[in-house]
Amino acid sequence: MFLNWLAKHLAAYLSKQVAQHSVRTSTYEAMERILQPGDVLLVEGNTRISVAIKYLTQSTWSHAVLYLGPNAGLGTNEDGEPLTLIEADIEFGIRTLPLSFYRNSHTRICRPMGLDGKDLHLLADYALSRLGNQYDLKNVFDLARYLIQTPPVPSRHRHKLLTFGSGDPTRTICSTFIAEGFQRLRYPILPSVQSMPSDDPNCADCIREHYRIRQTSLFTPRDFDASPYFQIVKPTLEDNFDYRAIDWTD
């Protein structure tokens, strides 16, 4: 009971803003036009926990959100805005949000390729089934340690410091929640690849590649950016960008 009380207060503390948002990636209107169901929206956060995640992952991105679109049955908020996003929040658990929540954020769109209507339906069903689940509080304690004093951890080991967690399937963090959804579709993010000699007698130098799904607790927001299987979509460039139209101040 005491640990739950402490974790909730710690989560509230870590959720406090410590910096202003970076310059947004594009206009909100352009992002709204370009996003498609199934897209993963990476966010550069401005809270205390964001500082720890960005340091440990050596990345700009501290948070990942799944975009399901206005037709996914998420409903609307009190202002009538369609709820199109679903995320695992450190303080409120897995919840739905309108896209406008990240209107002024620095974001990146990572798009899975080739998903069909059945895939998107399965992805949405999975995400909706997790609504109300709580953020992994053990992960909260692990991250909090690195905010007390930034440790002199060699860069090659920082990513490993996020591979904690309770293992409780009803608790999650933002990136593992989304990674599990895609791995249920057998869609690759950053799979382990093992190269083996081919058994083709006519090709002695050929190599076979075996793909193995990684444990979802090992995923961080930057992995969607680094994945060769997600396309990086920049709304400004997709929206008939013309550099000649920029009004420069000399």
Secondary structure as GFF3:
##gff-version 3
##sequence-region A 1 250
A	DSSP	alpha_helix	2	14	.	.	.	ID=ss1
A	DSSP	alpha_helix	28	34	.	.	.	ID=ss2
A	DSSP	beta_strand	40	43	.	.	.	ID=ss3
A	DSSP	alpha_helix	48	57	.	.	.	ID=ss4
A	DSSP	beta_strand	63	67	.	.	.	ID=ss5
A	DSSP	beta_strand	85	89	.	.	.	ID=ss6
A	DSSP	beta_strand	93	97	.	.	.	ID=ss7
A	DSSP	three_ten_helix	99	102	.	.	.	ID=ss8
A	DSSP	beta_strand	107	112	.	.	.	ID=ss9
A	DSSP	alpha_helix	117	129	.	.	.	ID=ss10
A	DSSP	beta_strand	134	135	.	.	.	ID=ss11
A	DSSP	alpha_helix	137	148	.	.	.	ID=ss12
A	DSSP	alpha_helix	155	158	.	.	.	ID=ss13
A	DSSP	three_ten_helix	159	162	.	.	.	ID=ss14
A	DSSP	beta_strand	171	172	.	.	.	ID=ss15
A	DSSP	alpha_helix	174	184	.	.	.	ID=ss16
A	DSSP	beta_strand	192	197	.	.	.	ID=ss17
A	DSSP	beta_strand	207	212	.	.	.	ID=ss18
A	DSSP	three_ten_helix	216	218	.	.	.	ID=ss19
A	DSSP	alpha_helix	222	226	.	.	.	ID=ss20
A	DSSP	beta_strand	230	233	.	.	.	ID=ss21
A	DSSP	alpha_helix	235	238	.	.	.	ID=ss22
A	DSSP	three_ten_helix	243	245	.	.	.	ID=ss23
###
